[in-house]
Amino acid sequence: MTDNIVRYKKIIWVLSVTIAILIMSNYSALRKLDLTIRAPQDTIEEIEEFAVQDSALIIDKEEVSSIVLVIDDFGYRNDAISDGFLNLPFPITCAVLPGHKQSSLVATKAVSAGKEVIIHMPMQSSTASLGEDEFKLKVGMTSQEIEWRLNEALKEIPEALGINNHQGSKATADGKVMAVVASVLKNKDKFFLDSRTSSKTVGESTMRSVGVLTARRHVFLDNDLSVEKISNQVDELVRISEKKGMAIGIGHVKGNTLKVLQKKIPLLVEQGFNFKFLSQVVD
């Protein structure tokens, strides 16, 4: 009996060594086969490092590089420029200002064109600004007034899946205003994009605290309206997307912004970048 046990142990040892040798000799192939299984559990940085170590690996851009384009200020105009954005052959989220003659029409056209609509909700800025006074959310308003204005905007643009702030450097830094906004959005099952017009914003954190789906803007595309600067900002958006796995850029209904997107985005799609609606990335 003892001899049999010794014999079995030797056999097991030989098999173990053989398997180890086979694994080591086929390690590179096994890594390639295992990538699709392990990638969703890894951080973006780990996936990128893994790709650098083996240049033969092809990483799925849908997993690591998603880009969201939010275009603000729909509603001011209904012309060839606004139609040009609606005709772009990739997802964009159209942020429509309430209270303008073209607001409802443009929202309807956007949905018909297969685009996503949110409300570009006017909020008080830290500097004096004009426009949308009947909808603007201001510090010092009662909770009832804030609720009423936001609900009126949602009634005017029923296609909206959520909102982002128009201006709002003062309002988004105010905990009370944001708490009331969060309550309405939670009740209406709408999401919130913090445009981050102020470094002091509490918008995103307030939404998360009450369970409202939310996200934050990473890049403004067209604070400078030159084609060169807009193009550079798109490049920055791409870099952030590659680093973080997802990036949100906000642009405006401007001719040069449209021109840059028409040129650059098809090239990025060819490279494998995945463009998404805002509703697909809020959490």
Residue frames relative to the residue before (quaternion, step in Angstrom):
aa qw qx qy qz dx dy dz
M 1.0000 0.0000 0.0000 0.0000 0.00 0.00 0.00
T 0.6471 0.5233 -0.3166 0.4552 3.57 1.00 -0.92
D 0.6394 0.5288 -0.3277 0.4519 3.59 1.00 -0.84
N 0.6435 0.5243 -0.3278 0.4511 3.61 1.01 -0.78
I 0.6377 0.5287 -0.3268 0.4550 3.59 1.00 -0.84
V 0.6495 0.5138 -0.3125 0.4653 3.55 0.96 -0.94
R 0.6508 0.5247 -0.3143 0.4498 3.56 0.98 -0.92
Y 0.6579 0.5080 -0.3096 0.4618 3.61 0.95 -0.88
K 0.6369 0.5293 -0.3326 0.4511 3.59 0.97 -0.81
K 0.6432 0.5169 -0.3249 0.4620 3.58 1.00 -0.82
I 0.6469 0.5220 -0.3230 0.4526 3.57 0.99 -0.88
I 0.6547 0.5120 -0.3101 0.4616 3.57 0.94 -0.92
W 0.6442 0.5256 -0.3227 0.4524 3.60 0.99 -0.84
V 0.6552 0.5084 -0.3121 0.4634 3.59 0.95 -0.89
L 0.6574 0.5075 -0.3138 0.4602 3.58 0.96 -0.86
S 0.6410 0.5354 -0.3231 0.4450 3.59 0.98 -0.83
V 0.6582 0.5029 -0.3033 0.4710 3.57 0.95 -0.90
T 0.6500 0.5288 -0.3155 0.4453 3.57 0.96 -0.90
I 0.6585 0.5034 -0.3060 0.4683 3.58 0.95 -0.92
A 0.6399 0.5314 -0.3260 0.4493 3.58 0.97 -0.85
I 0.6460 0.5150 -0.3179 0.4651 3.59 0.98 -0.84
L 0.6577 0.5119 -0.3120 0.4561 3.58 0.94 -0.91
I 0.6457 0.5205 -0.3222 0.4564 3.58 0.98 -0.84
M 0.6794 0.4915 -0.3020 0.4535 3.58 0.85 -0.93
S 0.6883 0.4897 -0.2958 0.4460 3.58 0.92 -0.84
N 0.7562 0.3255 -0.1963 0.5326 3.59 1.17 -0.46
Y 0.2418 0.8306 -0.4775 0.1535 3.54 1.28 0.40
S 0.6612 0.5207 -0.3185 0.4361 3.58 0.90 -0.92
A 0.6636 0.5019 -0.3071 0.4619 3.58 0.96 -0.90
L 0.6446 0.5246 -0.3228 0.4529 3.55 0.99 -0.85
R 0.6181 0.5446 -0.3451 0.4497 3.59 1.03 -0.77
K 0.6587 0.5090 -0.3201 0.4524 3.57 0.93 -0.84
L 0.6713 0.5013 -0.2951 0.4593 3.55 0.95 -0.90
D 0.7035 0.4916 -0.2624 0.4411 3.57 1.02 -0.78
L 0.4906 0.7120 -0.4191 0.2770 3.59 1.21 -0.42
T 0.6914 0.4887 -0.3026 0.4377 3.57 0.84 -0.93
I 0.6381 0.5190 -0.3279 0.4648 3.57 1.18 -0.46
R 0.7786 0.3878 -0.2001 0.4510 3.57 0.81 -0.98
A 0.5315 0.6867 -0.4032 0.2886 3.60 1.12 -0.58
P 0.6782 0.4992 -0.3402 0.4185 3.65 0.79 -0.84
Q 0.6841 0.4836 -0.2923 0.4612 3.60 1.14 -0.51
D 0.6340 0.5551 -0.3280 0.4270 3.56 1.21 -0.39
T 0.5215 -0.5787 0.5018 0.3759 3.53 -1.26 0.26
I 0.6541 -0.5033 0.3789 0.4186 3.55 -1.25 0.39
E 0.6457 0.5313 -0.3322 0.4363 3.59 0.94 -0.86
E 0.6524 0.5136 -0.3196 0.4566 3.59 0.99 -0.80
I 0.6403 0.5203 -0.3295 0.4590 3.57 0.99 -0.80
E 0.6698 0.4975 -0.3073 0.4577 3.59 0.90 -0.91
E 0.6406 0.5108 -0.3315 0.4677 3.61 0.98 -0.79
F 0.6251 0.5434 -0.3250 0.4566 3.55 1.03 -0.83
A 0.6596 0.5140 -0.3044 0.4562 3.58 0.99 -0.87
V 0.6418 0.5306 -0.3278 0.4461 3.59 1.00 -0.79
Q 0.6478 0.5395 -0.3195 0.4327 3.57 1.01 -0.80
D 0.7906 0.1247 -0.0684 0.5956 3.59 1.10 -0.60
S 0.2581 -0.8264 0.4827 0.1319 3.56 -0.03 1.32
A 0.5801 0.5959 -0.3808 0.4042 3.59 1.22 -0.27
L 0.5719 0.6027 -0.3817 0.4050 3.57 1.24 -0.36
I 0.2111 -0.7503 0.6141 0.1239 3.54 -1.11 0.76
I 0.2088 -0.7919 0.5641 0.1051 3.56 -0.59 1.14
D 0.4425 -0.6897 0.5090 0.2636 3.56 -0.93 0.91
K 0.3968 -0.7457 0.4856 0.2250 3.59 -0.52 1.20
E 0.5761 0.5912 -0.3908 0.4074 3.60 1.14 -0.51
E 0.6688 0.4921 -0.3000 0.4695 3.56 1.13 -0.62
V 0.8313 0.2831 -0.1134 0.4647 3.59 0.89 -0.82
S 0.8118 0.2254 -0.1032 0.5287 3.63 1.09 -0.38
S 0.1440 0.7794 -0.5901 0.1534 3.54 0.01 1.32
I 0.1377 -0.7852 0.6020 0.0461 3.55 -1.07 0.82
V 0.1300 -0.7691 0.6231 0.0585 3.54 -1.01 0.92
L 0.1384 -0.7818 0.6054 0.0565 3.56 -0.88 0.99
V 0.0635 -0.7699 0.6349 0.0010 3.55 -0.72 1.14
I 0.1277 -0.7989 0.5862 0.0438 3.57 -0.70 1.08
D 0.2568 -0.8018 0.5314 0.0934 3.56 -0.52 1.29
D 0.8058 0.3822 -0.2539 0.3744 3.48 -1.49 0.16
F 0.2985 0.6850 -0.5882 0.3092 3.58 1.00 0.70
G 0.6331 0.5053 -0.3967 0.4319 3.57 -1.02 0.85
Y 0.6085 0.5427 -0.3543 0.4579 3.57 1.16 -0.51
R 0.8192 0.1004 0.0128 0.5645 3.54 1.04 -0.84
N 0.0913 -0.7433 0.6585 0.0750 3.53 -1.32 0.43
D 0.3625 0.7309 -0.4678 0.3399 3.54 0.30 1.32
A 0.7830 -0.3286 0.2304 0.4752 3.56 -1.27 -0.28
I 0.6286 0.5380 -0.3429 0.4448 3.61 1.07 -0.64
S 0.6869 0.4560 -0.2919 0.4847 3.59 0.82 -0.93
D 0.6400 0.5120 -0.3250 0.4718 3.59 1.01 -0.75
G 0.6010 0.5738 -0.3565 0.4272 3.57 1.08 -0.69
F 0.6455 0.4973 -0.3185 0.4843 3.59 1.01 -0.76
L 0.6701 0.5052 -0.3061 0.4494 3.57 0.93 -0.87
N 0.6929 0.4736 -0.2693 0.4723 3.58 1.15 -0.56
L 0.4224 0.6926 -0.4850 0.3268 3.60 1.22 0.01
P 0.3800 -0.7747 0.4634 0.2017 3.61 -0.77 1.00
F 0.6572 0.4166 -0.3474 0.5233 3.57 0.88 0.94
P 0.6559 -0.5508 0.3305 0.3966 3.61 -1.13 0.48
I 0.1031 0.7308 -0.6743 0.0230 3.51 -1.13 0.78
T 0.3235 -0.7135 0.5867 0.2051 3.54 -1.21 0.58
C 0.2359 -0.8036 0.5389 0.0905 3.56 -0.59 1.21
A 0.1798 -0.7849 0.5882 0.0753 3.57 -0.64 1.17
V 0.1299 -0.8391 0.5283 0.0054 3.56 -0.32 1.33
L 0.3750 -0.7126 0.5533 0.2130 3.56 -0.88 1.00
P 0.3493 -0.7212 0.5478 0.2404 3.61 -0.89 0.83
G 0.7535 0.4600 -0.2779 0.3787 3.53 -1.29 0.28
H 0.6403 0.5011 -0.3434 0.4701 3.58 1.23 0.19
K 0.6770 -0.5222 0.3410 0.3908 3.56 -1.20 0.58
Q 0.7581 0.3981 -0.2042 0.4744 3.58 0.98 -0.85
S 0.4186 0.7671 -0.4386 0.2099 3.60 1.23 -0.28
S 0.7251 0.4363 -0.2563 0.4672 3.58 0.66 -1.10
L 0.6445 0.5324 -0.3198 0.4460 3.58 0.96 -0.86
V 0.6864 0.4820 -0.2914 0.4600 3.57 0.83 -0.97
A 0.6196 0.5376 -0.3468 0.4548 3.61 1.02 -0.73
T 0.6552 0.5027 -0.3051 0.4743 3.58 0.97 -0.87
K 0.6537 0.5105 -0.3106 0.4643 3.59 0.96 -0.88
A 0.6340 0.5457 -0.3341 0.4343 3.58 0.98 -0.83
V 0.6682 0.4852 -0.3024 0.4762 3.58 0.89 -0.90
S 0.6421 0.5244 -0.3192 0.4592 3.59 0.99 -0.81
A 0.6853 0.4667 -0.2687 0.4903 3.57 1.16 -0.65
G 0.5657 -0.6309 0.3741 0.3769 3.59 1.27 0.11
K 0.5114 0.6303 -0.4255 0.4002 3.56 1.22 0.41
E 0.4573 -0.6636 0.5220 0.2793 3.55 -1.33 0.30
V 0.2204 -0.7926 0.5601 0.0975 3.58 -1.03 0.80
I 0.0140 0.7352 -0.6776 -0.0140 3.52 -1.19 0.78
I 0.4851 -0.6305 0.5056 0.3339 3.58 -1.28 0.22
H 0.2883 -0.7183 0.6104 0.1682 3.53 -0.98 0.97
M 0.1309 -0.8776 0.4584 0.0512 3.53 0.41 1.32
P 0.3949 -0.7258 0.5077 0.2440 3.61 -0.64 1.06
M 0.0355 0.7838 -0.6174 0.0574 3.55 -0.95 0.95
Q 0.6331 -0.5851 0.3657 0.3509 3.53 -1.16 0.70
S 0.2837 -0.7459 0.5853 0.1432 3.52 -1.02 0.94
S 0.5672 -0.5882 0.4497 0.3607 3.55 -1.26 0.34
T 0.7069 0.3179 -0.2455 0.5822 3.57 1.31 -0.13
A 0.6271 -0.5573 0.3793 0.3903 3.58 -1.12 0.55
S 0.0832 0.7881 -0.6051 0.0760 3.58 -0.95 0.89
L 0.3427 -0.7493 0.5399 0.1718 3.54 -1.13 0.71
G 0.6677 0.5377 -0.3741 0.3537 3.53 -1.30 0.31
E 0.8590 0.1308 -0.1233 0.4794 3.53 -1.25 0.68
D 0.1869 0.8385 -0.4982 0.1173 3.60 1.10 0.61
E 0.6566 0.5241 -0.3282 0.4319 3.60 1.05 -0.64
F 0.7319 0.3822 -0.2342 0.5133 3.60 1.26 -0.26
K 0.5272 0.6926 -0.3976 0.2903 3.58 1.14 -0.57
L 0.3039 -0.7377 0.5804 0.1631 3.57 -0.95 0.97
K 0.0660 -0.8388 0.5394 -0.0346 3.56 -0.63 1.18
V 0.5613 -0.5717 0.4868 0.3479 3.50 -1.25 0.59
G 0.7540 0.3567 -0.2735 0.4790 3.59 -0.92 0.90
M 0.5250 0.6093 -0.4250 0.4153 3.58 1.25 -0.20
T 0.5313 -0.5906 0.4893 0.3599 3.55 -1.23 0.45
S 0.6422 -0.5159 0.3955 0.4062 3.54 -1.23 0.41
Q 0.6372 0.5452 -0.3228 0.4388 3.58 1.03 -0.82
E 0.6570 0.5054 -0.3135 0.4633 3.60 0.98 -0.82
I 0.6408 0.5126 -0.3226 0.4718 3.60 0.98 -0.84
E 0.6532 0.5120 -0.3110 0.4631 3.57 0.90 -0.92
W 0.6671 0.5161 -0.3113 0.4378 3.58 0.86 -0.98
R 0.6792 0.4966 -0.2995 0.4499 3.61 0.85 -0.93
L 0.6725 0.4819 -0.3073 0.4702 3.57 0.91 -0.85
N 0.6524 0.5075 -0.3186 0.4639 3.59 0.98 -0.78
E 0.6236 0.5332 -0.3404 0.4593 3.59 1.06 -0.70
A 0.6369 0.5166 -0.3249 0.4710 3.59 1.03 -0.77
L 0.6590 0.5057 -0.3039 0.4665 3.58 1.00 -0.84
K 0.6249 0.5209 -0.3339 0.4761 3.59 1.11 -0.62
E 0.6700 0.5123 -0.3038 0.4431 3.58 0.96 -0.87
I 0.7836 0.1787 -0.0814 0.5894 3.57 1.04 -0.78
P 0.0781 -0.8560 0.5100 0.0323 3.61 0.43 1.19
E 0.5599 0.6130 -0.3870 0.4013 3.58 1.24 -0.31
A 0.5443 0.6740 -0.3837 0.3197 3.59 1.20 -0.49
L 0.2933 -0.7536 0.5692 0.1484 3.54 -0.99 0.95
G 0.7932 -0.0344 0.0438 0.6065 3.56 1.25 -0.33
I 0.3734 -0.7064 0.5426 0.2592 3.56 -1.26 -0.35
N 0.0690 -0.7171 0.6749 0.1598 3.49 -1.44 0.10
N 0.5471 -0.6446 0.4200 0.3297 3.58 -1.16 0.39
H 0.2629 -0.7034 0.6422 0.1539 3.51 -1.16 0.86
Q 0.7846 -0.0234 -0.0707 0.6155 3.57 -0.47 1.26
G 0.3422 0.8179 -0.4253 0.1820 3.62 -0.55 -1.06
S 0.2989 0.7797 -0.5128 0.1993 3.60 1.15 0.37
K 0.6870 0.4423 -0.2822 0.5028 3.61 1.14 -0.56
A 0.6944 0.4953 -0.2867 0.4364 3.58 0.83 -0.96
T 0.6925 0.4778 -0.2993 0.4502 3.60 0.91 -0.80
A 0.6406 0.4982 -0.3296 0.4825 3.60 1.25 -0.22
D 0.6190 0.5463 -0.3296 0.4579 3.57 1.31 -0.06
G 0.4335 -0.7462 0.4481 0.2333 3.55 -0.55 1.19
K 0.6486 0.5246 -0.3310 0.4411 3.59 0.98 -0.78
V 0.6531 0.5143 -0.3193 0.4549 3.57 0.85 -0.96
M 0.7045 0.4719 -0.2731 0.4543 3.55 0.82 -0.98
A 0.6137 0.5453 -0.3486 0.4522 3.58 1.09 -0.64
V 0.6584 0.4900 -0.3106 0.4795 3.59 0.98 -0.81
V 0.6239 0.5283 -0.3313 0.4710 3.59 0.99 -0.84
A 0.6572 0.5207 -0.3057 0.4511 3.56 0.92 -0.93
S 0.6392 0.5361 -0.3253 0.4452 3.58 0.99 -0.83
V 0.6653 0.4937 -0.3030 0.4710 3.58 0.94 -0.91
L 0.6768 0.4984 -0.2994 0.4515 3.59 0.86 -0.95
K 0.6227 0.5349 -0.3341 0.4632 3.56 1.02 -0.78
N 0.6773 0.4997 -0.2794 0.4621 3.57 0.93 -0.95
K 0.7369 0.4050 -0.2160 0.4963 3.58 1.06 -0.78
D 0.3779 -0.7423 0.4638 0.3017 3.60 1.32 -0.08
K 0.4128 0.6728 -0.4895 0.3706 3.55 0.89 1.06
F 0.3753 -0.7254 0.5273 0.2344 3.59 -1.20 0.47
F 0.3087 -0.7488 0.5647 0.1583 3.54 -1.33 0.26
L 0.1399 -0.7433 0.6479 0.0898 3.53 -1.07 0.88
D 0.2690 -0.7469 0.5871 0.1583 3.55 -0.74 1.06
S 0.2965 -0.7841 0.5226 0.1553 3.57 -0.42 1.23
R 0.2812 -0.8087 0.4755 0.2018 3.56 1.33 -0.21
T 0.1599 0.7848 -0.5705 0.1817 3.53 0.60 1.23
S 0.7506 0.2116 -0.1676 0.6032 3.57 1.33 0.02
S 0.4813 -0.6597 0.4955 0.2960 3.56 -1.06 0.76
K 0.6564 0.5126 -0.2970 0.4671 3.59 1.29 -0.33
T 0.3435 0.7746 -0.4791 0.2291 3.60 1.24 0.10
V 0.1479 -0.7552 0.6309 0.0988 3.53 -1.17 0.73
G 0.3151 0.7969 -0.4704 0.2108 3.56 1.29 0.23
E 0.7117 0.4604 -0.2693 0.4571 3.54 0.66 -1.10
S 0.6911 0.4857 -0.2922 0.4485 3.59 0.80 -0.97
T 0.6358 0.5231 -0.3320 0.4603 3.60 1.03 -0.74
M 0.6433 0.5200 -0.3257 0.4579 3.58 0.93 -0.86
R 0.6700 0.5009 -0.3071 0.4537 3.57 0.87 -0.91
S 0.6426 0.5579 -0.3311 0.4077 3.58 0.99 -0.78
V 0.7641 0.3166 -0.1951 0.5271 3.60 1.14 -0.51
G 0.6051 -0.6276 0.3327 0.3596 3.58 1.24 0.27
V 0.4138 0.6687 -0.5046 0.3564 3.58 1.12 0.61
L 0.4755 -0.6553 0.5018 0.3044 3.57 -0.87 0.92
T 0.0677 0.8283 -0.5453 0.1094 3.57 -0.78 0.99
A 0.0354 -0.7546 0.6538 0.0438 3.53 -1.41 0.19
R 0.3228 -0.7398 0.5536 0.2050 3.56 -1.31 0.13
R 0.5202 -0.6165 0.4999 0.3153 3.52 -1.24 0.58
H 0.2660 -0.7687 0.5619 0.1502 3.58 -1.01 0.84
V 0.8179 0.0573 0.0186 0.5722 3.61 0.92 -0.90
F 0.2569 -0.6803 0.6579 0.1958 3.53 -1.19 0.72
L 0.3626 -0.7861 0.4656 0.1840 3.57 -0.63 1.12
D 0.8550 0.1677 -0.0074 0.4907 3.56 0.88 -0.86
N 0.1351 0.7645 -0.6063 0.1723 3.58 0.74 0.99
D 0.7010 0.2415 -0.1689 0.6494 3.54 1.26 -0.65
L 0.3123 -0.8205 0.4579 0.1400 3.58 -0.54 1.19
S 0.4308 0.6735 -0.4970 0.3373 3.62 1.14 0.28
V 0.5993 -0.5836 0.4147 0.3582 3.57 -1.09 0.73
E 0.6501 0.5293 -0.3226 0.4395 3.57 0.93 -0.87
K 0.6896 0.4781 -0.2889 0.4609 3.59 0.85 -0.93
I 0.6363 0.5143 -0.3331 0.4686 3.59 0.98 -0.79
S 0.6385 0.5271 -0.3181 0.4619 3.57 0.99 -0.85
N 0.6465 0.5153 -0.3153 0.4659 3.58 1.00 -0.81
Q 0.6570 0.5101 -0.3082 0.4617 3.57 1.03 -0.77
V 0.6017 0.5272 -0.3529 0.4852 3.57 1.09 -0.63
D 0.6320 0.5248 -0.3250 0.4685 3.58 1.01 -0.79
E 0.6401 0.5149 -0.3188 0.4728 3.58 1.04 -0.76
L 0.6201 0.5364 -0.3302 0.4677 3.56 1.05 -0.76
V 0.6423 0.5181 -0.3133 0.4700 3.56 1.00 -0.82
R 0.6508 0.5197 -0.3207 0.4511 3.59 0.93 -0.86
I 0.6602 0.4934 -0.3110 0.4732 3.57 0.96 -0.82
S 0.6218 0.5451 -0.3326 0.4534 3.56 1.03 -0.78
E 0.6670 0.4935 -0.3000 0.4707 3.57 0.96 -0.86
K 0.6904 0.4847 -0.2771 0.4600 3.57 1.02 -0.77
K 0.7967 0.3255 -0.1459 0.4879 3.58 0.83 -1.01
G 0.5215 -0.6296 0.4213 0.3927 3.56 1.21 -0.45
M 0.7852 0.0149 0.0094 0.6190 3.58 1.24 -0.47
A 0.0262 0.7906 -0.6112 0.0277 3.56 -1.05 0.77
I 0.2303 -0.7665 0.5902 0.1047 3.54 -1.10 0.84
G 0.0757 -0.7965 0.5997 0.0139 3.54 -0.79 1.06
I 0.1966 -0.7665 0.6014 0.1104 3.56 -1.05 0.82
G 0.0100 -0.7685 0.6395 -0.0162 3.52 -0.93 1.01
H 0.3903 -0.7076 0.5400 0.2354 3.55 -1.30 -0.12
V 0.5962 -0.5735 0.4228 0.3700 3.55 -1.26 0.42
K 0.2958 0.7387 -0.5274 0.2979 3.53 0.33 1.36
G 0.6198 -0.5979 0.3713 0.3472 3.55 -1.09 0.78
N 0.7035 0.4633 -0.2849 0.4575 3.61 0.82 -0.92
T 0.5970 0.5433 -0.3622 0.4661 3.58 1.12 -0.61
L 0.6471 0.5094 -0.3108 0.4745 3.57 0.97 -0.87
K 0.6459 0.5390 -0.3183 0.4369 3.58 0.92 -0.92
V 0.6753 0.4874 -0.2952 0.4683 3.59 0.90 -0.91
L 0.6707 0.4956 -0.3074 0.4582 3.59 0.87 -0.88
Q 0.6280 0.5395 -0.3374 0.4480 3.59 0.98 -0.78
K 0.7074 0.4554 -0.2561 0.4760 3.56 1.06 -0.73
K 0.7878 0.4050 -0.1910 0.4229 3.57 0.73 -1.09
I 0.6580 0.5605 -0.3358 0.3743 3.58 0.90 -0.85
P 0.6356 0.5117 -0.3629 0.4501 3.67 0.87 -0.70
L 0.6264 0.5297 -0.3350 0.4636 3.59 1.07 -0.67
L 0.6595 0.5002 -0.3018 0.4731 3.57 1.01 -0.81
V 0.6120 0.5343 -0.3457 0.4695 3.57 1.08 -0.71
E 0.6398 0.5234 -0.3181 0.4643 3.58 0.99 -0.83
Q 0.6736 0.4911 -0.2870 0.4719 3.57 1.09 -0.70
G 0.6256 -0.5917 0.3184 0.3963 3.58 1.25 -0.07
F 0.4464 0.6761 -0.4783 0.3388 3.60 1.20 0.12
N 0.3145 -0.7702 0.5384 0.1342 3.51 -1.01 0.90
F 0.1808 -0.7935 0.5752 0.0826 3.58 -0.56 1.16
K 0.0791 -0.8194 0.5673 -0.0236 3.55 -0.89 1.05
F 0.5149 -0.5743 0.5243 0.3608 3.50 -1.36 0.24
L 0.6387 -0.5404 0.3874 0.3873 3.55 -1.20 0.51
S 0.6337 0.5599 -0.3325 0.4175 3.59 0.99 -0.80
Q 0.6451 0.5413 -0.3182 0.4354 3.58 1.20 -0.44
V 0.7631 0.3736 -0.2013 0.4874 3.61 1.19 -0.32
V 0.5015 0.6284 -0.4577 0.3796 3.63 1.18 -0.16
D 0.0116 -0.8047 0.5936 -0.0059 3.56 -1.11 0.68
